[in-house]
Each structure stands twice: as structure tokens, then as C-alpha cells.
């Protein structure tokens, strides 16, 4: 099953190759890009990314605002993909 194939530890490494930012919008966009990359390389493991978001929410005190902003970023991304 999917759950059995996802056993183990998820480790994320942020190399910070572009820039560092304290802006919630930038953090939300980073999560959106990670979500899209995760979905394109591991489409059967959506629940794994949900676990990433859950742990992010538990471990970062500013996560509530960033995760709300992520919803806004997702909506903009969907609108953009619909318009071409």
C-alpha cells in the first residue's frame, strides 16, 4: 500500500540558492514550488507532502500565516494554469 511505501523519515534541505527572505509570501511560494515538484516526481505520495505541511505547521511559529498565504498562491497558480 501507499502508506507502507512511505515509511521512513522525510528530510528536506534548503540550499538557499536564490535568496533568503523573511516575507510570508516568499515562504508560501517556496512551499508551492516544493509541492509542485513533489507532485510531479512522486504523484502517488500526496499524503507525504501533507505530512511535510503538518510538521511545518507544528515546528515553525509563523506557519499559520504562511500556510494561509500558500492557499492564496495555489489559487493564483490554478488561475494561471487555466488561462494558459
PyMOL Python script that loads the backbone (N, CA, C, O; Angstrom):
from pymol import cmd

cmd.read_pdbstr("""\
ATOM      1  N   UNK A   1       0.833  -1.190   0.000  1.00  0.00           N
ATOM      2  CA  UNK A   1       0.000   0.000   0.000  1.00  0.00           C
ATOM      3  C   UNK A   1       0.872   1.245   0.000  1.00  0.00           C
ATOM      4  O   UNK A   1       2.082   1.181   0.220  1.00  0.00           O
ATOM      5  N   UNK A   2       0.236   2.365  -0.249  1.00  0.00           N
ATOM      6  CA  UNK A   2       0.992   3.619  -0.277  1.00  0.00           C
ATOM      7  C   UNK A   2       1.620   3.905   1.078  1.00  0.00           C
ATOM      8  O   UNK A   2       2.787   4.292   1.148  1.00  0.00           O
ATOM      9  N   UNK A   3       0.863   3.721   2.154  1.00  0.00           N
ATOM     10  CA  UNK A   3       1.383   4.001   3.491  1.00  0.00           C
ATOM     11  C   UNK A   3       2.650   3.230   3.808  1.00  0.00           C
ATOM     12  O   UNK A   3       3.588   3.770   4.395  1.00  0.00           O
ATOM     13  N   UNK A   4       2.670   1.960   3.413  1.00  0.00           N
ATOM     14  CA  UNK A   4       3.854   1.144   3.667  1.00  0.00           C
ATOM     15  C   UNK A   4       5.044   1.612   2.856  1.00  0.00           C
ATOM     16  O   UNK A   4       6.179   1.548   3.329  1.00  0.00           O
ATOM     17  N   UNK A   5       4.802   2.084   1.630  1.00  0.00           N
ATOM     18  CA  UNK A   5       5.915   2.520   0.791  1.00  0.00           C
ATOM     19  C   UNK A   5       6.471   3.865   1.233  1.00  0.00           C
ATOM     20  O   UNK A   5       7.545   4.272   0.789  1.00  0.00           O
ATOM     21  N   UNK A   6       5.745   4.557   2.109  1.00  0.00           N
ATOM     22  CA  UNK A   6       6.199   5.873   2.571  1.00  0.00           C
ATOM     23  C   UNK A   6       6.805   5.823   3.965  1.00  0.00           C
ATOM     24  O   UNK A   6       7.065   6.869   4.560  1.00  0.00           O
ATOM     25  N   UNK A   7       7.028   4.657   4.483  1.00  0.00           N
ATOM     26  CA  UNK A   7       7.620   4.562   5.806  1.00  0.00           C
ATOM     27  C   UNK A   7       9.040   5.098   5.781  1.00  0.00           C
ATOM     28  O   UNK A   7       9.757   4.934   4.795  1.00  0.00           O
ATOM     29  N   UNK A   8       9.440   5.737   6.867  1.00  0.00           N
ATOM     30  CA  UNK A   8      10.782   6.285   6.960  1.00  0.00           C
ATOM     31  C   UNK A   8      10.725   7.748   7.349  1.00  0.00           C
ATOM     32  O   UNK A   8       9.694   8.252   7.794  1.00  0.00           O
ATOM     33  N   UNK A   9      11.811   8.394   7.180  1.00  0.00           N
ATOM     34  CA  UNK A   9      11.950   9.787   7.597  1.00  0.00           C
ATOM     35  C   UNK A   9      12.090  10.683   6.367  1.00  0.00           C
ATOM     36  O   UNK A   9      12.828  10.367   5.434  1.00  0.00           O
ATOM     37  N   UNK A  10      11.372  11.801   6.383  1.00  0.00           N
ATOM     38  CA  UNK A  10      11.490  12.790   5.318  1.00  0.00           C
ATOM     39  C   UNK A  10      12.451  13.867   5.789  1.00  0.00           C
ATOM     40  O   UNK A  10      12.280  14.433   6.869  1.00  0.00           O
ATOM     41  N   UNK A  11      13.446  14.145   4.989  1.00  0.00           N
ATOM     42  CA  UNK A  11      14.418  15.183   5.320  1.00  0.00           C
ATOM     43  C   UNK A  11      14.467  16.166   4.162  1.00  0.00           C
ATOM     44  O   UNK A  11      14.711  15.776   3.020  1.00  0.00           O
ATOM     45  N   UNK A  12      14.236  17.439   4.453  1.00  0.00           N
ATOM     46  CA  UNK A  12      14.298  18.481   3.433  1.00  0.00           C
ATOM     47  C   UNK A  12      15.535  19.319   3.658  1.00  0.00           C
ATOM     48  O   UNK A  12      15.880  19.651   4.792  1.00  0.00           O
ATOM     49  N   UNK A  13      16.189  19.655   2.586  1.00  0.00           N
ATOM     50  CA  UNK A  13      17.371  20.504   2.655  1.00  0.00           C
ATOM     51  C   UNK A  13      17.108  21.738   1.809  1.00  0.00           C
ATOM     52  O   UNK A  13      16.807  21.630   0.621  1.00  0.00           O
ATOM     53  N   UNK A  14      17.218  22.899   2.415  1.00  0.00           N
ATOM     54  CA  UNK A  14      17.047  24.158   1.689  1.00  0.00           C
ATOM     55  C   UNK A  14      18.431  24.739   1.462  1.00  0.00           C
ATOM     56  O   UNK A  14      19.082  25.200   2.400  1.00  0.00           O
ATOM     57  N   UNK A  15      18.877  24.715   0.219  1.00  0.00           N
ATOM     58  CA  UNK A  15      20.204  25.207  -0.097  1.00  0.00           C
ATOM     59  C   UNK A  15      20.247  26.729  -0.210  1.00  0.00           C
ATOM     60  O   UNK A  15      21.332  27.308  -0.252  1.00  0.00           O
ATOM     61  N   UNK A  16      19.096  27.382  -0.258  1.00  0.00           N
ATOM     62  CA  UNK A  16      19.058  28.836  -0.326  1.00  0.00           C
ATOM     63  C   UNK A  16      19.843  29.386  -1.499  1.00  0.00           C
ATOM     64  O   UNK A  16      20.591  30.351  -1.345  1.00  0.00           O
ATOM     65  N   UNK A  17      19.684  28.789  -2.667  1.00  0.00           N
ATOM     66  CA  UNK A  17      20.490  29.176  -3.821  1.00  0.00           C
ATOM     67  C   UNK A  17      20.094  30.535  -4.391  1.00  0.00           C
ATOM     68  O   UNK A  17      20.945  31.240  -4.934  1.00  0.00           O
ATOM     69  N   UNK A  18      18.849  30.909  -4.283  1.00  0.00           N
ATOM     70  CA  UNK A  18      18.399  32.168  -4.889  1.00  0.00           C
ATOM     71  C   UNK A  18      18.557  33.324  -3.906  1.00  0.00           C
ATOM     72  O   UNK A  18      19.328  34.254  -4.144  1.00  0.00           O
ATOM     73  N   UNK A  19      17.837  33.257  -2.826  1.00  0.00           N
ATOM     74  CA  UNK A  19      17.866  34.359  -1.855  1.00  0.00           C
ATOM     75  C   UNK A  19      17.218  33.892  -0.562  1.00  0.00           C
ATOM     76  O   UNK A  19      16.500  32.893  -0.530  1.00  0.00           O
ATOM     77  N   UNK A  20      17.484  34.623   0.482  1.00  0.00           N
ATOM     78  CA  UNK A  20      16.814  34.385   1.749  1.00  0.00           C
ATOM     79  C   UNK A  20      15.824  35.517   1.959  1.00  0.00           C
ATOM     80  O   UNK A  20      16.109  36.675   1.654  1.00  0.00           O
ATOM     81  N   UNK A  21      14.658  35.170   2.484  1.00  0.00           N
ATOM     82  CA  UNK A  21      13.619  36.168   2.672  1.00  0.00           C
ATOM     83  C   UNK A  21      12.862  35.891   3.955  1.00  0.00           C
ATOM     84  O   UNK A  21      12.698  34.742   4.367  1.00  0.00           O
ATOM     85  N   UNK A  22      12.414  36.942   4.566  1.00  0.00           N
ATOM     86  CA  UNK A  22      11.579  36.822   5.757  1.00  0.00           C
ATOM     87  C   UNK A  22      10.105  37.026   5.418  1.00  0.00           C
ATOM     88  O   UNK A  22       9.256  36.966   6.308  1.00  0.00           O
ATOM     89  N   UNK A  23       9.791  37.263   4.154  1.00  0.00           N
ATOM     90  CA  UNK A  23       8.426  37.550   3.723  1.00  0.00           C
ATOM     91  C   UNK A  23       7.582  36.273   3.688  1.00  0.00           C
ATOM     92  O   UNK A  23       8.011  35.245   3.164  1.00  0.00           O
ATOM     93  N   UNK A  24       6.379  36.356   4.253  1.00  0.00           N
ATOM     94  CA  UNK A  24       5.467  35.205   4.247  1.00  0.00           C
ATOM     95  C   UNK A  24       5.134  34.774   2.825  1.00  0.00           C
ATOM     96  O   UNK A  24       5.044  33.579   2.545  1.00  0.00           O
ATOM     97  N   UNK A  25       4.950  35.731   1.932  1.00  0.00           N
ATOM     98  CA  UNK A  25       4.644  35.428   0.532  1.00  0.00           C
ATOM     99  C   UNK A  25       5.749  34.582  -0.095  1.00  0.00           C
ATOM    100  O   UNK A  25       5.464  33.606  -0.789  1.00  0.00           O
ATOM    101  N   UNK A  26       6.990  34.944   0.141  1.00  0.00           N
ATOM    102  CA  UNK A  26       8.119  34.204  -0.425  1.00  0.00           C
ATOM    103  C   UNK A  26       8.174  32.778   0.123  1.00  0.00           C
ATOM    104  O   UNK A  26       8.465  31.832  -0.609  1.00  0.00           O
ATOM    105  N   UNK A  27       7.894  32.640   1.406  1.00  0.00           N
ATOM    106  CA  UNK A  27       7.894  31.305   2.010  1.00  0.00           C
ATOM    107  C   UNK A  27       6.760  30.460   1.439  1.00  0.00           C
ATOM    108  O   UNK A  27       6.930  29.265   1.196  1.00  0.00           O
ATOM    109  N   UNK A  28       5.600  31.086   1.225  1.00  0.00           N
ATOM    110  CA  UNK A  28       4.465  30.375   0.644  1.00  0.00           C
ATOM    111  C   UNK A  28       4.765  29.942  -0.783  1.00  0.00           C
ATOM    112  O   UNK A  28       4.424  28.829  -1.181  1.00  0.00           O
ATOM    113  N   UNK A  29       5.400  30.813  -1.550  1.00  0.00           N
ATOM    114  CA  UNK A  29       5.765  30.458  -2.931  1.00  0.00           C
ATOM    115  C   UNK A  29       6.765  29.307  -2.923  1.00  0.00           C
ATOM    116  O   UNK A  29       6.669  28.400  -3.750  1.00  0.00           O
ATOM    117  N   UNK A  30       7.720  29.334  -2.001  1.00  0.00           N
ATOM    118  CA  UNK A  30       8.675  28.221  -1.891  1.00  0.00           C
ATOM    119  C   UNK A  30       7.947  26.900  -1.612  1.00  0.00           C
ATOM    120  O   UNK A  30       8.263  25.873  -2.212  1.00  0.00           O
ATOM    121  N   UNK A  31       6.975  26.936  -0.701  1.00  0.00           N
ATOM    122  CA  UNK A  31       6.214  25.726  -0.402  1.00  0.00           C
ATOM    123  C   UNK A  31       5.414  25.271  -1.620  1.00  0.00           C
ATOM    124  O   UNK A  31       5.297  24.073  -1.879  1.00  0.00           O
ATOM    125  N   UNK A  32       4.869  26.220  -2.361  1.00  0.00           N
ATOM    126  CA  UNK A  32       4.101  25.883  -3.562  1.00  0.00           C
ATOM    127  C   UNK A  32       4.995  25.217  -4.611  1.00  0.00           C
ATOM    128  O   UNK A  32       4.614  24.215  -5.217  1.00  0.00           O
ATOM    129  N   UNK A  33       6.166  25.774  -4.812  1.00  0.00           N
ATOM    130  CA  UNK A  33       7.109  25.191  -5.775  1.00  0.00           C
ATOM    131  C   UNK A  33       7.514  23.785  -5.315  1.00  0.00           C
ATOM    132  O   UNK A  33       7.590  22.861  -6.126  1.00  0.00           O
ATOM    133  N   UNK A  34       7.769  23.630  -4.026  1.00  0.00           N
ATOM    134  CA  UNK A  34       8.104  22.306  -3.489  1.00  0.00           C
ATOM    135  C   UNK A  34       6.944  21.341  -3.693  1.00  0.00           C
ATOM    136  O   UNK A  34       7.150  20.188  -4.072  1.00  0.00           O
ATOM    137  N   UNK A  35       5.727  21.809  -3.443  1.00  0.00           N
ATOM    138  CA  UNK A  35       4.551  20.961  -3.621  1.00  0.00           C
ATOM    139  C   UNK A  35       4.416  20.506  -5.074  1.00  0.00           C
ATOM    140  O   UNK A  35       4.139  19.336  -5.338  1.00  0.00           O
ATOM    141  N   UNK A  36       4.610  21.421  -6.001  1.00  0.00           N
ATOM    142  CA  UNK A  36       4.515  21.078  -7.427  1.00  0.00           C
ATOM    143  C   UNK A  36       5.619  20.091  -7.815  1.00  0.00           C
ATOM    144  O   UNK A  36       5.366  19.133  -8.547  1.00  0.00           O
ATOM    145  N   UNK A  37       6.828  20.320  -7.333  1.00  0.00           N
ATOM    146  CA  UNK A  37       7.942  19.410  -7.631  1.00  0.00           C
ATOM    147  C   UNK A  37       7.674  18.032  -7.028  1.00  0.00           C
ATOM    148  O   UNK A  37       7.905  17.004  -7.666  1.00  0.00           O
ATOM    149  N   UNK A  38       7.188  18.030  -5.803  1.00  0.00           N
ATOM    150  CA  UNK A  38       6.881  16.775  -5.120  1.00  0.00           C
ATOM    151  C   UNK A  38       5.819  16.007  -5.896  1.00  0.00           C
ATOM    152  O   UNK A  38       5.945  14.801  -6.105  1.00  0.00           O
ATOM    153  N   UNK A  39       4.772  16.712  -6.321  1.00  0.00           N
ATOM    154  CA  UNK A  39       3.686  16.071  -7.056  1.00  0.00           C
ATOM    155  C   UNK A  39       4.113  15.545  -8.414  1.00  0.00           C
ATOM    156  O   UNK A  39       3.606  14.523  -8.875  1.00  0.00           O
ATOM    157  N   UNK A  40       5.044  16.241  -9.057  1.00  0.00           N
ATOM    158  CA  UNK A  40       5.463  15.793 -10.385  1.00  0.00           C
ATOM    159  C   UNK A  40       6.438  14.619 -10.313  1.00  0.00           C
ATOM    160  O   UNK A  40       6.524  13.832 -11.256  1.00  0.00           O
ATOM    161  N   UNK A  41       7.163  14.495  -9.224  1.00  0.00           N
ATOM    162  CA  UNK A  41       8.123  13.394  -9.102  1.00  0.00           C
ATOM    163  C   UNK A  41       7.582  12.222  -8.284  1.00  0.00           C
ATOM    164  O   UNK A  41       8.057  11.095  -8.428  1.00  0.00           O
ATOM    165  N   UNK A  42       6.596  12.479  -7.430  1.00  0.00           N
ATOM    166  CA  UNK A  42       6.022  11.439  -6.569  1.00  0.00           C
ATOM    167  C   UNK A  42       4.498  11.581  -6.533  1.00  0.00           C
ATOM    168  O   UNK A  42       3.933  11.811  -5.464  1.00  0.00           O
ATOM    169  N   UNK A  43       3.822  11.447  -7.677  1.00  0.00           N
ATOM    170  CA  UNK A  43       2.380  11.698  -7.713  1.00  0.00           C
ATOM    171  C   UNK A  43       1.557  10.779  -6.800  1.00  0.00           C
ATOM    172  O   UNK A  43       0.460  11.147  -6.383  1.00  0.00           O
ATOM    173  N   UNK A  44       2.071   9.607  -6.494  1.00  0.00           N
ATOM    174  CA  UNK A  44       1.334   8.675  -5.642  1.00  0.00           C
ATOM    175  C   UNK A  44       1.510   8.990  -4.154  1.00  0.00           C
ATOM    176  O   UNK A  44       0.913   8.329  -3.305  1.00  0.00           O
ATOM    177  N   UNK A  45       2.307   9.972  -3.844  1.00  0.00           N
ATOM    178  CA  UNK A  45       2.663  10.237  -2.442  1.00  0.00           C
ATOM    179  C   UNK A  45       2.159  11.588  -1.943  1.00  0.00           C
ATOM    180  O   UNK A  45       2.859  12.270  -1.195  1.00  0.00           O
ATOM    181  N   UNK A  46       0.949  11.981  -2.352  1.00  0.00           N
ATOM    182  CA  UNK A  46       0.404  13.270  -1.916  1.00  0.00           C
ATOM    183  C   UNK A  46       0.321  13.366  -0.400  1.00  0.00           C
ATOM    184  O   UNK A  46       0.563  14.426   0.179  1.00  0.00           O
ATOM    185  N   UNK A  47      -0.022  12.254   0.239  1.00  0.00           N
ATOM    186  CA  UNK A  47      -0.111  12.279   1.695  1.00  0.00           C
ATOM    187  C   UNK A  47       1.250  12.563   2.336  1.00  0.00           C
ATOM    188  O   UNK A  47       1.315  13.074   3.454  1.00  0.00           O
ATOM    189  N   UNK A  48       2.311  12.241   1.647  1.00  0.00           N
ATOM    190  CA  UNK A  48       3.646  12.564   2.154  1.00  0.00           C
ATOM    191  C   UNK A  48       3.865  14.061   2.217  1.00  0.00           C
ATOM    192  O   UNK A  48       4.456  14.562   3.173  1.00  0.00           O
ATOM    193  N   UNK A  49       3.393  14.786   1.206  1.00  0.00           N
ATOM    194  CA  UNK A  49       3.540  16.235   1.250  1.00  0.00           C
ATOM    195  C   UNK A  49       2.629  16.844   2.311  1.00  0.00           C
ATOM    196  O   UNK A  49       2.984  17.842   2.938  1.00  0.00           O
ATOM    197  N   UNK A  50       1.473  16.256   2.510  1.00  0.00           N
ATOM    198  CA  UNK A  50       0.594  16.731   3.586  1.00  0.00           C
ATOM    199  C   UNK A  50       1.284  16.585   4.938  1.00  0.00           C
ATOM    200  O   UNK A  50       1.101  17.411   5.831  1.00  0.00           O
ATOM    201  N   UNK A  51       2.068  15.540   5.076  1.00  0.00           N
ATOM    202  CA  UNK A  51       2.844  15.341   6.312  1.00  0.00           C
ATOM    203  C   UNK A  51       3.906  16.429   6.443  1.00  0.00           C
ATOM    204  O   UNK A  51       4.150  16.930   7.540  1.00  0.00           O
ATOM    205  N   UNK A  52       4.534  16.794   5.332  1.00  0.00           N
ATOM    206  CA  UNK A  52       5.514  17.889   5.345  1.00  0.00           C
ATOM    207  C   UNK A  52       4.840  19.163   5.856  1.00  0.00           C
ATOM    208  O   UNK A  52       5.387  19.856   6.714  1.00  0.00           O
ATOM    209  N   UNK A  53       3.657  19.468   5.331  1.00  0.00           N
ATOM    210  CA  UNK A  53       2.942  20.679   5.752  1.00  0.00           C
ATOM    211  C   UNK A  53       2.520  20.602   7.219  1.00  0.00           C
ATOM    212  O   UNK A  53       2.562  21.603   7.935  1.00  0.00           O
ATOM    213  N   UNK A  54       2.119  19.423   7.657  1.00  0.00           N
ATOM    214  CA  UNK A  54       1.728  19.263   9.068  1.00  0.00           C
ATOM    215  C   UNK A  54       2.905  19.545   9.993  1.00  0.00           C
ATOM    216  O   UNK A  54       2.776  20.269  10.980  1.00  0.00           O
ATOM    217  N   UNK A  55       4.043  18.970   9.663  1.00  0.00           N
ATOM    218  CA  UNK A  55       5.229  19.163  10.501  1.00  0.00           C
ATOM    219  C   UNK A  55       5.701  20.616  10.427  1.00  0.00           C
ATOM    220  O   UNK A  55       6.122  21.185  11.434  1.00  0.00           O
ATOM    221  N   UNK A  56       5.631  21.207   9.246  1.00  0.00           N
ATOM    222  CA  UNK A  56       5.970  22.625   9.093  1.00  0.00           C
ATOM    223  C   UNK A  56       5.084  23.461  10.026  1.00  0.00           C
ATOM    224  O   UNK A  56       5.564  24.364  10.710  1.00  0.00           O
ATOM    225  N   UNK A  57       3.800  23.148  10.039  1.00  0.00           N
ATOM    226  CA  UNK A  57       2.868  23.869  10.890  1.00  0.00           C
ATOM    227  C   UNK A  57       3.166  23.721  12.371  1.00  0.00           C
ATOM    228  O   UNK A  57       2.944  24.646  13.152  1.00  0.00           O
ATOM    229  N   UNK A  58       3.663  22.569  12.751  1.00  0.00           N
ATOM    230  CA  UNK A  58       3.982  22.317  14.156  1.00  0.00           C
ATOM    231  C   UNK A  58       5.323  22.906  14.575  1.00  0.00           C
ATOM    232  O   UNK A  58       5.520  23.223  15.748  1.00  0.00           O
ATOM    233  N   UNK A  59       6.232  23.054  13.640  1.00  0.00           N
ATOM    234  CA  UNK A  59       7.597  23.413  14.017  1.00  0.00           C
ATOM    235  C   UNK A  59       7.965  24.873  13.770  1.00  0.00           C
ATOM    236  O   UNK A  59       8.978  25.342  14.288  1.00  0.00           O
ATOM    237  N   UNK A  60       7.176  25.593  13.001  1.00  0.00           N
ATOM    238  CA  UNK A  60       7.500  26.991  12.695  1.00  0.00           C
ATOM    239  C   UNK A  60       6.407  27.886  13.249  1.00  0.00           C
ATOM    240  O   UNK A  60       5.240  27.747  12.882  1.00  0.00           O
ATOM    241  N   UNK A  61       6.775  28.795  14.121  1.00  0.00           N
ATOM    242  CA  UNK A  61       5.753  29.600  14.802  1.00  0.00           C
ATOM    243  C   UNK A  61       4.992  30.528  13.866  1.00  0.00           C
ATOM    244  O   UNK A  61       3.878  30.938  14.192  1.00  0.00           O
ATOM    245  N   UNK A  62       5.552  30.867  12.722  1.00  0.00           N
ATOM    246  CA  UNK A  62       4.856  31.713  11.761  1.00  0.00           C
ATOM    247  C   UNK A  62       4.121  30.932  10.686  1.00  0.00           C
ATOM    248  O   UNK A  62       3.668  31.505   9.695  1.00  0.00           O
ATOM    249  N   UNK A  63       4.003  29.625  10.880  1.00  0.00           N
ATOM    250  CA  UNK A  63       3.446  28.752   9.841  1.00  0.00           C
ATOM    251  C   UNK A  63       1.986  29.054   9.524  1.00  0.00           C
ATOM    252  O   UNK A  63       1.577  28.928   8.370  1.00  0.00           O
ATOM    253  N   UNK A  64       1.203  29.442  10.497  1.00  0.00           N
ATOM    254  CA  UNK A  64      -0.220  29.664  10.253  1.00  0.00           C
ATOM    255  C   UNK A  64      -0.422  30.700   9.153  1.00  0.00           C
ATOM    256  O   UNK A  64      -1.239  30.504   8.253  1.00  0.00           O
ATOM    257  N   UNK A  65       0.308  31.780   9.223  1.00  0.00           N
ATOM    258  CA  UNK A  65       0.197  32.841   8.220  1.00  0.00           C
ATOM    259  C   UNK A  65       0.731  32.360   6.878  1.00  0.00           C
ATOM    260  O   UNK A  65       0.120  32.615   5.840  1.00  0.00           O
ATOM    261  N   UNK A  66       1.858  31.672   6.890  1.00  0.00           N
ATOM    262  CA  UNK A  66       2.466  31.183   5.647  1.00  0.00           C
ATOM    263  C   UNK A  66       1.551  30.163   4.970  1.00  0.00           C
ATOM    264  O   UNK A  66       1.381  30.204   3.751  1.00  0.00           O
ATOM    265  N   UNK A  67       0.963  29.253   5.740  1.00  0.00           N
ATOM    266  CA  UNK A  67       0.087  28.239   5.162  1.00  0.00           C
ATOM    267  C   UNK A  67      -1.191  28.867   4.603  1.00  0.00           C
ATOM    268  O   UNK A  67      -1.719  28.394   3.597  1.00  0.00           O
ATOM    269  N   UNK A  68      -1.688  29.917   5.236  1.00  0.00           N
ATOM    270  CA  UNK A  68      -2.832  30.650   4.684  1.00  0.00           C
ATOM    271  C   UNK A  68      -2.427  31.307   3.368  1.00  0.00           C
ATOM    272  O   UNK A  68      -3.179  31.275   2.394  1.00  0.00           O
ATOM    273  N   UNK A  69      -1.253  31.893   3.347  1.00  0.00           N
ATOM    274  CA  UNK A  69      -0.747  32.521   2.123  1.00  0.00           C
ATOM    275  C   UNK A  69      -0.542  31.467   1.035  1.00  0.00           C
ATOM    276  O   UNK A  69      -0.747  31.753  -0.145  1.00  0.00           O
ATOM    277  N   UNK A  70      -0.141  30.255   1.418  1.00  0.00           N
ATOM    278  CA  UNK A  70       0.020  29.163   0.458  1.00  0.00           C
ATOM    279  C   UNK A  70      -1.294  28.904  -0.277  1.00  0.00           C
ATOM    280  O   UNK A  70      -1.291  28.657  -1.483  1.00  0.00           O
ATOM    281  N   UNK A  71      -2.404  28.957   0.434  1.00  0.00           N
ATOM    282  CA  UNK A  71      -3.706  28.766  -0.215  1.00  0.00           C
ATOM    283  C   UNK A  71      -3.920  29.829  -1.292  1.00  0.00           C
ATOM    284  O   UNK A  71      -4.419  29.520  -2.374  1.00  0.00           O
ATOM    285  N   UNK A  72      -3.547  31.081  -1.005  1.00  0.00           N
ATOM    286  CA  UNK A  72      -3.674  32.163  -1.985  1.00  0.00           C
ATOM    287  C   UNK A  72      -2.777  31.898  -3.195  1.00  0.00           C
ATOM    288  O   UNK A  72      -3.195  32.094  -4.336  1.00  0.00           O
ATOM    289  N   UNK A  73      -1.559  31.457  -2.945  1.00  0.00           N
ATOM    290  CA  UNK A  73      -0.615  31.168  -4.023  1.00  0.00           C
ATOM    291  C   UNK A  73      -1.149  30.027  -4.888  1.00  0.00           C
ATOM    292  O   UNK A  73      -1.053  30.081  -6.115  1.00  0.00           O
ATOM    293  N   UNK A  74      -1.707  29.003  -4.259  1.00  0.00           N
ATOM    294  CA  UNK A  74      -2.294  27.888  -5.009  1.00  0.00           C
ATOM    295  C   UNK A  74      -3.415  28.373  -5.930  1.00  0.00           C
ATOM    296  O   UNK A  74      -3.510  27.950  -7.082  1.00  0.00           O
ATOM    297  N   UNK A  75      -4.258  29.261  -5.414  1.00  0.00           N
ATOM    298  CA  UNK A  75      -5.360  29.775  -6.227  1.00  0.00           C
ATOM    299  C   UNK A  75      -4.833  30.564  -7.424  1.00  0.00           C
ATOM    300  O   UNK A  75      -5.356  30.431  -8.531  1.00  0.00           O
ATOM    301  N   UNK A  76      -3.821  31.367  -7.214  1.00  0.00           N
ATOM    302  CA  UNK A  76      -3.222  32.105  -8.332  1.00  0.00           C
ATOM    303  C   UNK A  76      -2.611  31.143  -9.339  1.00  0.00           C
ATOM    304  O   UNK A  76      -2.714  31.358 -10.546  1.00  0.00           O
ATOM    305  N   UNK A  77      -1.975  30.084  -8.851  1.00  0.00           N
ATOM    306  CA  UNK A  77      -1.378  29.093  -9.737  1.00  0.00           C
ATOM    307  C   UNK A  77      -2.423  28.363 -10.565  1.00  0.00           C
ATOM    308  O   UNK A  77      -2.212  28.109 -11.751  1.00  0.00           O
ATOM    309  N   UNK A  78      -3.545  28.027  -9.949  1.00  0.00           N
ATOM    310  CA  UNK A  78      -4.624  27.354 -10.679  1.00  0.00           C
ATOM    311  C   UNK A  78      -5.210  28.286 -11.734  1.00  0.00           C
ATOM    312  O   UNK A  78      -5.476  27.874 -12.863  1.00  0.00           O
ATOM    313  N   UNK A  79      -5.404  29.531 -11.356  1.00  0.00           N
ATOM    314  CA  UNK A  79      -5.952  30.514 -12.307  1.00  0.00           C
ATOM    315  C   UNK A  79      -5.015  30.680 -13.493  1.00  0.00           C
ATOM    316  O   UNK A  79      -5.461  30.730 -14.639  1.00  0.00           O
ATOM    317  N   UNK A  80      -3.717  30.766 -13.222  1.00  0.00           N
ATOM    318  CA  UNK A  80      -2.726  30.932 -14.284  1.00  0.00           C
ATOM    319  C   UNK A  80      -2.723  29.722 -15.208  1.00  0.00           C
ATOM    320  O   UNK A  80      -2.630  29.874 -16.427  1.00  0.00           O
ATOM    321  N   UNK A  81      -2.824  28.504 -14.634  1.00  0.00           N
ATOM    322  CA  UNK A  81      -2.797  27.314 -15.485  1.00  0.00           C
ATOM    323  C   UNK A  81      -4.082  27.196 -16.316  1.00  0.00           C
ATOM    324  O   UNK A  81      -4.058  26.629 -17.408  1.00  0.00           O
ATOM    325  N   UNK A  82      -5.193  27.721 -15.813  1.00  0.00           N
ATOM    326  CA  UNK A  82      -6.436  27.695 -16.574  1.00  0.00           C
ATOM    327  C   UNK A  82      -6.417  28.684 -17.734  1.00  0.00           C
ATOM    328  O   UNK A  82      -6.992  28.426 -18.791  1.00  0.00           O
ATOM    329  N   UNK A  83      -5.755  29.811 -17.529  1.00  0.00           N
ATOM    330  CA  UNK A  83      -5.697  30.844 -18.556  1.00  0.00           C
ATOM    331  C   UNK A  83      -4.622  30.573 -19.594  1.00  0.00           C
ATOM    332  O   UNK A  83      -4.647  31.141 -20.686  1.00  0.00           O
ATOM    333  N   UNK A  84      -3.689  29.717 -19.257  1.00  0.00           N
ATOM    334  CA  UNK A  84      -2.620  29.359 -20.195  1.00  0.00           C
ATOM    335  C   UNK A  84      -1.502  30.240 -20.011  1.00  0.00           C
ATOM    336  O   UNK A  84      -0.493  30.110 -20.704  1.00  0.00           O
TER     337      UNK A  84
END
""", "prot")
cmd.dss("prot")
cmd.show_as("cartoon", "prot")
cmd.util.cbc("prot")
cmd.orient("prot")
